Amino acid sequence: MDSIKEIIEDVLKEISSERVDLSIRILKIWQKIIGKPEASHTRIEEFKDGVLMVSVDSSAWLFQVNLKKKR
């Protein structure tokens, strides 16, 4: 019989694995939508309630990303 500690560790590993998989899928979709040049100047901060929060490294890249906003 597993101890509580082992069960909790297993659950946390499973959750972490699912989050990594989701993060990778979101990143790949983002790169496909926005394009690799633009994506290299952005960082995905959060995906919550269907909203993707992204930061950019300069106002010039913010302008470029905003041009593709409807995508």
Stockholm file with secondary structure:
# STOCKHOLM 1.0

chainA/1-71         MDSIKEIIEDVLKEISSERVDLSIRILKIWQKIIGKPEASHTRIEEFKDGVLMVSVDSSAWLFQVNLKKKR
#=GR chainA/1-71 SS CCCHHHHHHHHHHHHHHHHHHHHHHHHHHHHHHHCHHHHTTEEEEEEETTEEEEEESSHHHHHHHHHTTTC
#=GC SS_cons        CCCHHHHHHHHHHHHHHHHHHHHHHHHHHHHHHHCHHHHTTEEEEEEETTEEEEEESSHHHHHHHHHTTTC
//
